[in-house]
Amino acid sequence: MEGLPARLEQLRAALPAGVKLLAVSKGQPAEVIRAAVALGLASFGESRLQEAEAKQRALADLGPLDWHFIGRLQANKARGVLRQFGTIQSVDSLELAQRLGRIAAEEGLSPAVFLQVKLRPDPAKGGFDPETLRRQWPELALLAPLRPMGLMTLAPLGLERGGRLALFQDCAALAMELGLKELSMGMSGDWPEAVEAGSTWVRLGGALFGSRQV
């Protein structure tokens, strides 16, 4: 927790108005999240269901927090993730969206979702191909009770600054084409380019918390 207040103050000063900070708390213990809440943060990103459930139990006395699931979502974890997270940022296929929509209806939930798009070749990452997303968008847009909020994308490792900026600009243009207002782009190593391209959410872990502790 040492250094968290100063890092958060610096980030808040650097982020433009309207850009929301998602604190990537995966790998951080519950007490660090508690300290972040005391500093005014309310939105947290986790990528492993079991880890998140334990933290949510430990922090239940704080009341509702804004939990975002940011990891690759396995179909067999869909129900658990829907029960624990109000926002899912990693919907990467029509099949997964359909499954989430069906289970959300059964559970009486209306989760916000971001569609993950893959704009550059990268074997380490998933996501909709842009042309596939355009073709399937009419069906995706009608998958109530899901609430499609925007697009999420990840830059491949090793991409230089200009390449990252171009990728994020492509994602912003695609979101505009589809009529989606939110953009979750940019992590600790590339958030300035993402913000320059119009990101409305940045997902910051190391830049905020330092190294992971668990």
trRosetta pair geometry for C-beta under 8 A, 3 or more apart (Angstrom, degrees):
i j d omega theta_ij theta_ji phi_ij phi_ji
1 4 5.2 -53 -166 -3 58 131
1 31 7.3 -77 -52 126 128 94
1 32 5.6 -160 -77 -115 86 76
1 35 4.7 79 -133 18 126 176
3 6 5.6 -64 -159 46 56 109
3 7 5.7 53 148 -22 86 108
3 210 6.2 77 79 -47 132 129
4 7 5.9 -59 -141 40 29 108
4 8 6.0 27 162 -19 67 110
4 32 7.4 174 -79 -158 150 88
4 35 6.1 87 78 124 161 125
4 36 6.7 -106 -180 -83 137 76
4 39 6.9 -149 132 -25 108 158
4 208 7.1 37 -139 164 80 71
4 209 6.6 5 -104 -116 101 53
4 210 7.8 -94 -73 -4 73 103
5 8 5.9 -60 -146 39 27 109
5 9 6.3 29 157 -21 64 107
5 39 6.0 -162 -104 -111 75 134
6 9 5.7 -53 -147 34 31 112
6 10 6.5 31 155 -18 64 105
7 10 5.8 -56 -151 36 32 111
7 11 6.3 28 153 -17 66 107
7 207 6.8 168 -177 153 119 58
7 208 5.6 150 126 -142 125 38
7 209 7.8 -154 85 -50 154 18
7 210 7.5 -154 -42 -44 161 82
8 11 5.8 -56 -146 39 32 110
8 12 6.2 33 156 -20 66 107
8 36 7.5 161 -81 -134 142 81
8 39 5.6 75 86 147 169 146
8 41 7.3 -108 -133 -47 135 117
8 208 6.4 52 -81 -146 75 90
9 12 5.9 -55 -146 37 28 111
9 13 6.4 28 155 -18 62 107
10 13 5.8 -59 -152 36 29 110
10 14 6.3 19 155 -14 65 112
11 14 5.7 -63 -144 41 32 106
11 15 6.0 26 162 -21 70 109
11 21 6.5 87 138 -109 128 144
11 204 6.7 160 -136 115 151 175
11 207 6.6 110 -86 136 126 111
11 208 6.5 -22 -25 -93 159 86
12 15 6.2 -52 -134 33 27 105
12 21 7.6 -71 -85 -26 70 148
14 192 8.0 -63 162 -93 122 93
15 19 4.6 -131 -180 81 104 121
15 21 6.4 -121 -47 -61 171 103
15 195 6.8 -144 -136 -110 69 147
15 202 6.9 -138 -115 22 123 136
16 19 5.2 83 62 -3 75 117
16 195 6.3 146 12 -176 107 121
18 200 6.7 -67 149 -132 86 83
19 195 5.7 -4 -107 -123 157 106
19 199 6.5 57 -131 100 108 82
19 200 6.1 -147 -117 -149 56 34
19 201 7.4 172 -167 -82 67 18
19 202 6.2 29 169 -9 112 104
20 43 6.6 38 162 30 114 160
20 200 6.3 25 16 153 94 71
20 201 5.1 -25 70 -104 96 70
20 202 7.6 176 84 22 47 65
21 41 7.0 -76 96 -123 114 103
21 43 7.0 152 93 63 56 114
21 201 7.9 155 -94 -154 12 62
21 202 6.1 -23 -114 64 59 91
21 204 6.2 -36 -158 25 95 119
21 208 7.6 124 178 -83 124 140
22 43 5.0 -77 -113 126 64 114
22 44 7.2 134 -171 -122 71 12
22 45 4.8 61 157 -37 112 117
22 68 5.8 -35 -146 34 130 149
22 70 7.6 131 143 -68 142 137
22 184 7.3 13 0 -139 146 111
22 201 5.5 35 -18 -176 115 107
22 202 6.8 -168 28 88 82 39
22 203 4.7 -26 76 -105 116 65
22 204 7.1 139 74 20 59 66
23 33 7.7 146 111 -122 134 78
23 36 5.6 123 -167 179 171 154
23 41 5.1 43 -25 180 140 146
23 43 6.5 136 16 89 80 64
23 44 5.1 -33 73 -108 94 67
23 45 6.8 -177 86 15 40 83
23 204 6.6 -37 -114 73 46 81
23 205 7.6 102 -179 -96 52 51
23 208 5.7 -121 -130 112 86 165
23 209 7.4 96 -169 -42 99 108
24 44 7.7 130 -109 -165 15 60
24 45 4.4 -35 -108 68 62 117
24 70 6.9 -66 -120 47 98 161
24 187 7.5 14 -24 -140 152 97
24 203 5.2 68 -58 171 114 86
24 204 6.1 -164 7 87 98 25
24 205 3.3 -59 78 -68 117 95
24 208 7.5 140 37 37 75 125
24 209 7.8 -118 75 7 71 123
25 28 4.7 -90 -165 50 68 119
25 32 7.1 169 -144 97 98 107
25 33 5.1 41 -143 -86 148 107
25 36 7.4 -132 -91 26 117 156
25 44 4.5 -8 2 -164 130 111
25 45 6.4 146 18 58 72 53
25 46 6.2 -35 71 -73 89 82
25 55 7.3 154 128 174 129 168
25 205 7.5 -159 -55 -119 21 88
25 209 7.4 119 -113 -52 57 152
26 45 6.7 -54 -18 113 95 76
26 46 5.1 130 -74 -135 86 54
26 47 4.8 -3 -87 19 155 93
26 48 6.5 108 -137 12 113 90
26 51 6.8 75 -138 105 76 145
26 52 8.0 -42 -96 -68 80 90
26 70 7.6 -119 -25 58 129 113
26 71 7.5 105 -87 -54 154 113
26 205 7.0 -41 49 -115 81 136
26 212 7.6 -32 112 -117 65 124
27 205 7.4 57 50 -168 118 131
27 212 3.2 -42 154 -142 130 125
27 213 6.7 128 151 36 75 51
27 214 5.8 -179 -164 63 46 66
28 32 4.3 -94 173 73 112 141
28 33 6.4 129 110 -46 115 82
28 205 7.9 -163 -29 -154 118 92
28 209 5.4 -79 -88 -163 139 160
28 212 6.4 -113 -61 -138 63 67
28 213 5.7 62 -126 30 53 102
28 214 6.8 130 -125 22 6 96
29 32 5.4 103 62 3 68 99
29 33 7.7 -132 108 1 41 88
29 55 7.7 178 -173 -104 38 105
29 213 5.6 -65 -10 92 95 125
29 214 5.3 106 -64 -27 80 128
30 33 5.5 -56 -154 38 42 111
30 34 6.2 47 148 -25 71 103
30 54 7.6 -116 -52 124 120 81
30 55 4.6 177 -88 -136 92 78
30 58 3.9 -32 -134 98 171 140
30 59 5.6 -157 -160 -47 109 98
31 34 5.2 -46 -146 33 37 118
31 35 6.6 42 152 -21 64 99
32 35 5.6 -49 -152 33 35 112
32 36 6.5 36 148 -20 64 103
32 209 6.3 59 169 -139 137 120
32 213 6.7 146 -32 22 145 141
33 36 5.5 -53 -149 36 36 113
33 37 6.4 40 151 -22 67 101
33 44 6.1 21 -135 -109 117 153
33 55 6.3 77 14 -175 153 125
33 59 6.1 -56 101 -79 125 149
34 37 5.7 -50 -150 32 32 113
34 38 6.7 35 150 -20 62 104
34 59 6.2 -159 -76 -111 87 103
34 62 7.0 -156 -119 -64 78 137
35 38 5.6 -53 -154 33 35 115
35 39 6.7 28 149 -14 65 106
36 39 5.6 -60 -154 39 36 109
36 41 4.3 -37 158 49 96 133
36 44 7.6 115 93 -87 143 110
36 208 7.7 47 -115 156 127 124
36 209 7.8 -46 -69 -86 128 99
37 40 7.8 140 -176 4 31 7
37 41 6.0 -88 -87 69 37 74
37 42 6.8 74 -125 -92 80 55
37 59 7.6 141 -22 -158 152 126
37 62 5.7 -14 163 -153 168 147
37 65 7.0 -81 -100 -102 123 124
41 44 7.4 89 141 -66 112 85
42 65 5.7 -160 -170 -146 67 76
42 66 5.2 65 132 12 88 106
43 65 7.6 172 -91 171 26 86
43 66 4.1 -35 -100 87 71 121
43 67 8.0 -177 -152 -75 53 19
43 68 6.5 32 -178 -14 93 114
44 65 6.1 13 13 147 113 130
44 66 7.0 136 16 80 65 65
44 67 5.8 -24 68 -111 89 62
44 68 7.0 -177 89 26 38 81
45 67 8.0 138 -95 -164 28 54
45 68 4.7 -31 -100 76 75 104
45 69 7.7 126 -153 -123 68 8
45 70 4.3 24 -171 -15 114 136
45 89 7.4 -25 -128 17 113 143
45 203 5.6 11 -7 -144 168 105
45 205 7.7 -92 70 -70 115 98
46 49 7.9 116 125 -89 118 28
46 51 6.4 -165 -165 93 120 101
46 52 3.8 122 126 -86 162 115
46 55 7.4 -173 -90 44 144 139
46 67 6.7 -19 16 -163 111 100
46 68 7.5 148 23 78 63 54
46 69 6.4 -39 74 -111 76 55
46 70 6.9 143 65 23 24 90
46 71 7.4 -46 130 -12 52 108
46 85 7.7 -141 54 -89 103 120
47 69 7.1 110 -107 -167 39 64
47 70 5.3 -62 -78 75 87 78
47 71 2.7 108 -160 -55 86 113
47 72 7.7 40 -166 17 104 54
48 51 4.2 57 86 17 110 115
48 52 6.5 168 84 -15 55 88
48 71 6.3 62 -54 -15 50 164
49 52 5.8 -64 -148 39 28 110
49 53 6.2 30 158 -24 67 105
49 69 7.8 5 -83 -121 76 121
49 77 5.3 -160 -25 -163 148 123
49 80 5.1 60 -166 119 146 126
49 81 5.7 -95 -96 -75 115 77
49 84 6.7 132 -148 40 84 150
50 53 5.8 -50 -146 30 30 112
50 54 6.8 30 156 -18 62 103
51 54 6.1 -59 -158 33 30 109
51 55 6.7 22 152 -12 65 108
51 214 7.8 160 -144 108 120 124
52 55 5.8 -61 -151 40 35 108
52 56 6.0 34 155 -22 70 108
52 67 6.8 106 -169 -163 126 133
52 69 7.7 -64 -46 -99 170 83
52 84 6.0 116 117 146 121 142
52 85 7.5 -4 152 -64 157 102
53 56 5.7 -55 -144 36 30 112
53 57 6.5 32 156 -20 64 103
53 80 7.6 -51 -64 -180 128 112
53 84 6.0 -86 -86 -108 78 150
54 57 5.9 -54 -153 33 30 111
54 58 6.5 26 152 -15 64 109
55 58 5.6 -58 -148 40 35 110
55 59 6.0 11 160 -2 70 115
56 59 6.1 -68 -139 50 28 97
56 60 6.7 62 154 -69 62 78
56 65 7.9 -143 -121 43 84 114
56 67 7.0 -15 -90 -76 119 152
56 84 6.2 -151 -14 -155 166 105
57 60 5.8 -17 -155 -31 32 114
59 62 5.0 -25 173 14 86 122
59 65 6.9 -5 126 -10 133 138
62 65 6.4 25 104 -49 122 108
66 86 6.4 -75 -147 52 60 131
66 87 7.2 23 177 5 86 120
67 84 6.5 -68 107 145 153 75
67 85 4.7 -112 112 -119 103 69
67 86 6.1 114 56 16 73 83
67 87 7.3 -180 97 36 47 80
68 85 6.4 82 -138 -162 15 115
68 86 7.6 -51 -79 65 54 74
68 87 4.4 -28 -110 82 80 111
68 88 7.4 163 -163 -93 64 19
68 89 5.4 36 175 -22 111 116
69 73 6.6 64 139 -82 132 113
69 81 5.1 31 -83 -162 164 115
69 84 7.8 92 -64 88 113 96
69 85 4.2 -29 -29 -113 100 177
69 87 7.1 -171 22 98 68 57
69 88 4.7 -12 58 -118 111 70
69 89 6.5 -173 83 21 54 76
69 90 6.6 -93 119 22 86 106
70 89 4.9 -2 -106 58 68 124
70 90 6.0 112 -165 -37 31 114
70 203 6.3 127 -132 -139 154 147
71 90 6.2 -92 88 0 23 165
72 90 6.0 -132 -99 162 33 144
72 92 7.4 -25 -132 2 79 143
72 126 6.2 92 -117 22 113 130
73 77 6.3 -136 -164 78 71 109
73 78 6.6 78 164 -91 116 70
73 81 6.0 -57 -134 -8 115 172
73 88 6.7 13 -59 -163 152 123
73 90 5.4 151 -15 92 99 111
73 91 7.4 -14 31 -89 139 50
73 92 7.8 164 36 11 93 98
73 96 6.4 113 85 -161 114 135
74 77 4.7 75 66 10 89 108
74 78 7.8 -121 97 -40 49 71
75 78 5.7 -19 -164 -27 42 116
75 96 6.7 -126 -90 -110 82 80
75 99 5.9 -46 -142 157 94 174
77 80 5.3 -63 -166 50 66 112
77 81 5.4 66 137 -27 90 107
78 81 5.9 -62 -147 39 27 108
78 82 6.2 26 158 -20 65 108
78 96 7.5 -171 -97 -158 124 79
78 99 5.4 -96 -111 130 173 114
78 100 5.7 -133 -161 -87 118 70
78 103 5.5 140 125 18 113 160
79 82 5.8 -56 -149 36 30 111
79 83 6.5 27 155 -19 64 107
79 103 5.1 -129 -91 -166 76 141
79 107 7.2 152 -148 -55 83 135
80 83 5.8 -58 -151 35 31 110
80 84 6.3 6 161 -3 66 115
81 84 6.2 -73 -144 47 29 97
81 85 5.4 -23 178 23 72 120
81 88 6.4 71 145 -99 123 118
82 85 7.0 -71 -112 53 17 80
82 88 7.7 -35 -88 -47 63 130
82 100 6.5 162 -76 -149 120 83
82 103 5.7 173 5 114 161 116
82 104 5.6 -142 -150 -85 139 77
82 107 6.0 139 123 41 127 158
82 109 5.6 150 170 71 106 161
82 111 6.0 -113 -136 -37 81 142
83 107 6.6 -124 -81 -155 81 151
83 109 7.6 -129 -90 -61 45 150
85 88 6.0 100 109 -71 130 73
85 111 7.1 50 105 -133 78 129
86 111 6.1 180 -174 -129 38 78
86 112 6.4 32 143 22 78 96
87 111 6.5 161 -98 -175 27 90
87 112 4.4 -22 -108 74 84 104
87 113 7.2 172 -159 -83 61 32
87 114 7.3 39 176 -12 101 95
87 149 7.5 -25 -136 10 109 148
88 91 5.8 81 115 -45 112 94
88 100 6.9 -118 44 -137 162 151
88 111 5.8 41 -1 150 100 137
88 112 7.5 172 26 91 60 55
88 113 5.0 -11 66 -114 93 80
88 114 7.2 -150 102 30 53 71
89 113 7.7 177 -86 -160 26 49
89 114 4.3 9 -138 43 61 125
89 116 7.2 83 145 -67 62 96
89 152 4.9 94 177 -62 91 160
89 184 5.5 -65 -148 81 123 170
89 203 7.9 149 133 -77 169 137
90 114 7.4 27 -39 76 30 94
90 116 5.1 19 -145 -42 50 136
90 152 6.8 -71 -83 77 49 147
91 96 5.7 -174 -151 105 72 117
91 97 5.2 72 -176 -79 126 87
91 100 6.7 -78 -111 9 118 155
91 113 4.8 26 -13 -177 142 121
91 114 6.7 161 24 80 94 43
91 115 5.3 -56 81 -106 100 54
91 116 6.3 165 64 3 41 86
92 96 6.3 44 51 31 62 149
92 115 7.6 129 -93 -167 34 61
92 116 4.3 -31 -87 62 85 117
92 118 7.9 50 -149 -30 107 104
92 126 4.5 52 177 126 160 113
92 127 5.0 -91 -137 -98 103 34
92 128 6.3 -161 -163 -34 55 67
93 96 4.6 95 59 7 87 100
93 97 6.9 -151 95 -4 47 86
93 126 8.0 -53 -39 166 97 123
93 128 7.1 161 -90 -79 42 78
94 97 5.5 -57 -148 39 35 113
94 98 6.2 37 154 -22 68 104
94 136 4.9 -110 -73 -169 128 147
94 139 6.6 31 -141 97 124 126
94 140 6.4 -109 -113 -74 83 96
95 98 5.8 -52 -149 34 29 111
95 99 6.5 29 153 -18 63 105
96 99 5.7 -54 -149 36 33 112
96 100 6.2 32 153 -18 67 107
97 100 5.7 -55 -146 39 31 111
97 101 6.2 33 155 -22 65 107
97 113 7.1 125 -121 147 93 165
97 115 7.7 -7 -76 -103 131 96
97 140 5.7 -7 139 -128 168 90
97 143 5.5 102 152 75 105 177
97 146 6.5 -47 -165 -26 89 175
98 101 5.7 -54 -147 35 30 113
98 102 6.4 29 156 -19 64 105
98 143 6.5 -117 -94 -127 51 131
99 102 5.9 -56 -150 35 29 109
99 103 6.4 19 157 -10 65 109
100 103 6.1 -60 -143 43 29 104
100 104 5.8 32 158 -23 67 111
100 111 7.2 -79 171 54 117 132
100 113 7.1 106 119 -86 154 143
100 143 7.9 63 78 148 90 133
100 146 6.1 70 110 -81 109 123
101 104 5.8 -53 -140 36 26 112
101 105 6.5 29 158 -20 61 104
101 143 4.1 -106 -80 173 150 101
101 144 7.0 90 -152 86 112 22
101 145 6.8 151 -148 36 73 51
101 146 4.9 -71 -90 -18 88 111
102 105 6.0 -57 -156 32 28 110
102 106 6.7 26 149 -17 63 106
103 106 5.5 -54 -151 36 38 114
103 107 6.1 23 155 -9 70 111
104 107 5.9 -65 -143 47 30 103
104 109 4.4 -98 -153 75 80 94
104 110 6.7 109 169 -88 123 29
104 111 5.8 -117 -114 8 135 99
104 145 5.1 -135 123 64 119 100
104 146 6.3 131 35 -63 160 70
105 108 7.7 34 -175 -71 28 31
105 144 7.7 80 -81 123 108 69
105 145 5.7 144 -80 3 71 104
109 145 6.7 162 97 93 49 133
110 145 4.2 -89 -107 160 77 116
110 146 7.6 -179 -159 -95 56 15
110 147 6.0 56 163 -26 89 112
111 145 7.7 95 20 112 59 91
111 146 6.3 -23 68 -123 81 65
111 147 6.8 -155 102 27 36 88
112 147 4.9 -45 -103 78 57 109
112 149 4.8 27 -171 -34 104 130
113 146 5.2 -13 3 -168 132 109
113 147 6.6 146 15 69 76 51
113 148 5.6 -40 73 -100 94 53
113 149 6.6 163 66 10 37 87
114 148 7.8 106 -105 -155 26 64
114 149 5.9 -48 -77 63 71 97
114 150 5.3 -18 -120 75 91 74
114 151 6.3 100 -171 -160 90 9
114 152 4.1 74 137 -25 130 109
114 182 6.9 -97 -101 104 103 117
114 184 5.2 -10 -140 14 165 129
115 128 6.0 -2 165 1 107 136
115 133 6.5 123 147 -134 140 123
115 140 6.9 36 -87 176 139 153
115 148 6.4 7 -29 -142 106 109
115 150 7.7 -143 27 112 76 33
115 151 5.5 -39 69 -111 84 65
115 152 7.0 174 79 23 32 78
115 180 7.9 -108 27 -97 111 167
116 126 6.6 60 111 100 136 81
116 127 4.2 -110 131 -111 90 89
116 128 6.7 142 88 4 56 81
116 151 7.6 119 -109 -167 19 67
116 152 4.9 -37 -98 76 67 99
116 153 6.9 133 -159 -89 62 46
116 154 7.8 0 -156 -5 106 96
117 127 5.0 90 178 172 9 120
117 128 4.9 -41 -110 62 66 92
117 129 8.0 80 -156 -141 76 3
117 130 6.2 57 -167 -81 120 70
117 133 6.0 -27 -108 -43 107 159
117 151 5.2 -13 1 -162 122 116
117 152 7.2 150 16 70 73 45
117 153 5.1 -42 68 -82 82 102
117 171 6.2 157 72 -123 128 95
117 174 6.5 -179 171 100 174 155
118 122 6.6 -142 -156 43 108 102
118 125 6.1 162 -112 111 109 102
118 126 6.6 -105 -56 154 130 26
118 127 3.3 146 -37 70 86 115
118 128 6.6 173 15 65 80 34
118 129 6.4 -35 64 -82 98 48
118 153 7.3 158 -91 -134 28 92
119 127 7.9 -46 -18 112 58 146
119 130 6.5 55 -106 -46 73 114
119 153 5.8 12 -1 -147 113 144
119 167 5.3 142 91 -154 132 87
119 170 5.2 138 -161 98 144 131
119 171 6.0 -104 -41 -65 149 87
119 174 7.9 -150 -93 -11 118 146
120 155 7.6 31 33 -145 135 55
120 156 5.5 -99 96 -14 125 119
120 159 7.3 83 90 -87 169 141
120 163 8.0 60 -94 171 159 107
120 167 5.8 -54 -26 -110 122 122
121 156 7.6 15 88 -67 51 150
122 125 4.5 12 108 33 121 105
122 154 7.7 -134 99 94 163 98
122 156 4.1 -155 -96 -93 123 107
124 156 7.5 121 45 -132 108 80
124 157 7.3 15 45 4 152 110
125 154 5.3 -153 -130 71 151 126
125 156 7.1 -132 10 -91 130 71
127 153 6.9 65 -138 -118 159 72
127 154 7.7 -167 -46 26 140 93
128 132 5.4 -144 -168 84 86 106
128 133 3.9 84 146 -64 140 105
128 136 7.6 -130 -137 50 129 127
129 132 4.2 80 62 9 93 110
129 133 6.8 -166 83 -11 45 85
130 133 5.6 -56 -147 36 31 112
130 134 6.4 33 156 -20 66 102
130 170 7.9 -78 -79 159 148 110
130 174 5.8 -110 -134 -112 111 142
131 134 5.7 -48 -148 33 34 112
131 135 6.4 31 154 -17 64 107
132 135 5.7 -59 -149 39 32 110
132 136 6.0 8 161 -1 68 115
133 136 6.2 -67 -136 49 26 96
133 137 6.0 54 159 -59 64 94
133 140 7.8 -23 -154 2 70 155
133 174 7.3 50 92 178 139 129
133 178 7.6 -56 143 -76 108 143
134 137 5.8 -31 -147 -9 25 121
134 177 7.6 -31 -106 124 104 132
134 178 7.6 -132 -106 -80 64 102
136 139 5.4 -60 -171 46 68 110
136 140 5.6 69 133 -26 89 107
137 140 5.4 -58 -137 41 35 112
137 141 5.9 39 164 -28 70 105
137 178 5.6 -134 -140 -131 147 113
138 141 5.9 -52 -145 30 26 113
138 142 7.0 10 159 -8 58 111
139 142 6.2 -72 -156 40 31 103
139 143 7.1 49 148 -49 65 97
140 143 5.8 -40 -157 -4 39 119
140 148 6.3 74 143 -68 100 147
141 148 6.2 -81 -111 28 56 143
143 146 4.7 7 105 37 99 122
143 148 7.8 83 50 -38 100 106
148 180 6.6 -76 140 -108 101 116
149 180 7.0 87 131 -161 31 101
149 181 7.4 -68 179 59 65 80
149 182 4.4 -2 146 33 95 139
150 175 5.8 12 -156 -137 82 130
150 180 4.6 142 -116 159 51 114
150 181 6.2 -85 -83 71 105 44
150 182 2.9 -122 -29 78 142 78
150 183 5.4 -125 173 -63 135 36
150 184 6.4 131 96 -10 121 82
150 200 7.1 -142 -97 45 172 124
150 201 7.9 153 72 9 148 117
151 171 5.6 -161 111 -176 135 97
151 174 6.4 64 -54 94 168 108
151 175 4.7 -127 10 -79 119 104
151 178 7.7 108 -48 45 115 139
151 180 6.0 111 -22 97 84 148
151 182 7.7 170 25 94 49 67
151 183 5.9 -4 62 -118 83 69
151 184 7.3 -149 103 33 43 75
151 185 8.0 20 103 -52 88 101
152 183 7.8 147 -89 -168 43 47
152 184 4.0 -16 -104 70 90 111
152 185 7.1 179 -146 -66 49 60
153 167 6.9 -153 131 153 138 103
153 168 7.2 -177 74 -104 125 58
153 171 4.5 -127 7 -99 144 146
153 184 7.9 150 18 85 50 69
153 185 5.6 6 54 -104 86 97
154 187 7.6 22 -130 -20 85 123
155 159 5.1 -114 172 48 108 139
155 163 7.7 121 -157 115 117 90
155 164 4.7 5 -126 -123 155 92
155 167 5.5 133 -107 77 90 154
155 168 7.5 -38 -67 -50 111 90
155 190 5.5 -25 28 68 146 173
156 159 5.1 102 69 -34 82 114
159 163 4.2 -125 -175 100 98 125
159 164 5.1 129 113 -61 116 80
159 167 7.0 12 163 -14 161 141
160 163 5.1 89 56 14 67 107
160 164 7.1 -132 102 -8 31 91
161 164 5.8 -57 -149 35 31 110
161 165 6.4 30 156 -19 66 106
161 190 8.0 -180 -119 -129 63 91
161 193 6.1 -173 -162 -73 75 135
162 165 5.7 -52 -147 35 32 112
162 166 6.4 32 155 -18 64 105
163 166 5.7 -53 -146 36 32 111
163 167 6.4 35 154 -21 64 104
164 167 5.7 -54 -150 34 32 113
164 168 6.4 27 155 -15 66 106
164 190 5.0 -122 -171 -153 152 132
164 193 4.6 80 111 101 110 162
164 194 7.7 -64 157 -53 106 72
165 168 5.9 -58 -148 39 30 107
165 169 6.3 31 153 -20 65 108
165 193 4.4 -113 -78 -160 75 111
165 196 6.2 -28 -129 84 105 128
165 197 6.1 172 -158 -58 63 113
166 169 5.6 -54 -146 37 31 113
166 170 6.4 36 153 -22 64 103
167 170 5.7 -54 -154 32 31 113
167 171 6.6 30 150 -18 64 104
168 171 5.5 -50 -149 34 36 113
168 172 6.4 39 151 -20 66 103
168 185 5.0 125 -130 163 103 149
168 186 7.2 36 -109 -56 140 89
168 193 5.8 152 12 133 146 90
168 194 4.9 -155 -124 -113 149 57
168 196 7.6 93 93 70 141 80
168 197 3.5 151 120 41 110 164
168 198 7.6 167 150 40 100 75
168 199 6.7 -54 -164 -49 124 102
169 172 5.6 -51 -147 35 34 113
169 173 6.4 36 153 -20 65 104
169 197 4.6 -124 -68 -135 61 113
169 198 7.8 94 -111 13 56 107
170 173 5.8 -54 -150 35 31 111
170 174 6.5 31 153 -19 64 105
171 174 5.7 -54 -149 36 32 111
171 175 6.4 34 153 -20 65 104
171 183 6.4 119 125 -146 109 115
171 185 5.9 145 85 -81 150 138
171 197 7.3 68 55 138 95 138
172 175 5.7 -52 -148 35 32 112
172 176 6.5 33 153 -19 64 105
172 183 5.8 -11 -97 -96 76 157
172 185 7.8 -75 -56 -1 87 155
172 197 5.2 -164 -21 156 136 93
172 198 4.3 89 -123 57 142 131
172 199 7.8 -101 -77 -61 108 51
173 176 5.7 -54 -150 35 32 112
173 177 6.4 38 150 -23 64 104
174 177 5.5 -50 -149 32 34 116
174 178 6.5 20 156 -8 66 108
175 178 6.0 -65 -148 45 30 102
175 180 4.3 -91 -160 74 84 101
175 181 7.5 167 159 -58 116 8
175 182 7.6 -129 -159 70 141 36
175 183 5.6 -112 -22 -80 168 98
176 179 7.6 39 -175 -73 31 27
176 180 7.7 -91 -59 52 22 65
180 183 7.9 115 118 -66 103 69
181 200 7.4 35 139 -23 72 162
182 200 5.0 -104 -142 64 63 137
182 201 6.6 31 -177 -12 101 110
183 194 7.8 -172 131 -179 113 96
183 197 7.9 -120 141 108 156 95
183 198 6.0 67 36 112 155 86
183 199 4.8 -119 106 -125 108 51
183 200 5.1 110 44 13 72 86
183 201 6.9 -169 93 28 46 79
184 199 7.0 59 -141 -156 14 101
184 200 7.5 -53 -68 66 49 75
184 201 4.1 -22 -107 72 75 122
184 202 7.9 169 -155 -82 60 20
184 203 6.5 50 -178 -37 101 109
185 194 3.9 -172 118 -147 93 116
185 197 6.7 -53 100 76 151 122
185 199 4.0 -129 58 -98 92 118
185 201 7.6 109 19 71 47 71
185 202 7.5 -35 84 -99 46 64
186 190 5.6 -134 -133 101 67 75
186 191 3.5 93 168 -116 118 59
186 192 7.6 154 -142 12 131 24
186 193 7.0 175 -102 67 105 68
186 194 2.6 -130 -55 34 113 154
186 195 6.3 23 -58 -32 170 71
186 199 5.0 -105 3 -16 121 175
186 202 4.3 -44 93 -123 114 91
186 203 7.0 152 89 27 58 69
187 190 6.1 40 48 41 69 85
187 191 6.3 -136 68 -55 13 88
187 202 7.3 166 -91 -175 24 79
187 203 5.2 -30 -102 79 76 89
187 204 6.7 151 -163 -93 51 47
187 205 7.2 -10 -167 14 101 92
188 191 6.8 -10 -111 -16 15 112
188 204 5.3 103 -79 -141 77 72
188 205 5.9 -84 -37 51 124 67
188 206 4.4 -2 -87 57 178 93
188 207 3.8 178 -133 -22 97 101
188 208 7.6 -123 -96 -3 109 73
190 193 5.3 -42 -179 39 84 112
190 194 6.1 89 125 -25 85 101
191 194 5.2 -58 -144 39 41 115
191 195 6.0 42 159 -21 74 103
191 199 7.4 -107 -154 64 71 155
191 202 4.4 54 -137 -149 121 134
191 204 6.5 -12 -55 -78 151 102
191 207 7.3 -80 8 8 136 166
192 195 5.9 -54 -147 36 31 109
192 196 6.4 35 152 -22 63 106
193 196 5.4 -52 -149 34 34 116
193 197 6.4 27 154 -15 65 108
194 197 5.8 -63 -152 40 31 107
194 199 4.0 22 152 -24 95 144
194 202 6.2 137 89 -103 135 95
195 198 7.8 124 -173 -12 29 8
195 199 5.3 -70 -84 47 43 103
195 202 6.6 -25 -62 -63 97 127
199 202 5.9 84 125 -68 138 78
204 207 4.6 -68 -162 60 110 110
204 208 4.6 103 124 -24 108 112
205 208 6.4 -88 -160 39 11 98
205 209 6.0 -43 -180 30 56 111
205 212 7.6 -4 165 -71 121 89
206 209 6.8 -72 -113 59 22 76
206 210 6.5 13 -157 -158 60 12
206 211 6.9 23 -126 -85 91 37
209 212 7.6 54 107 -90 127 46
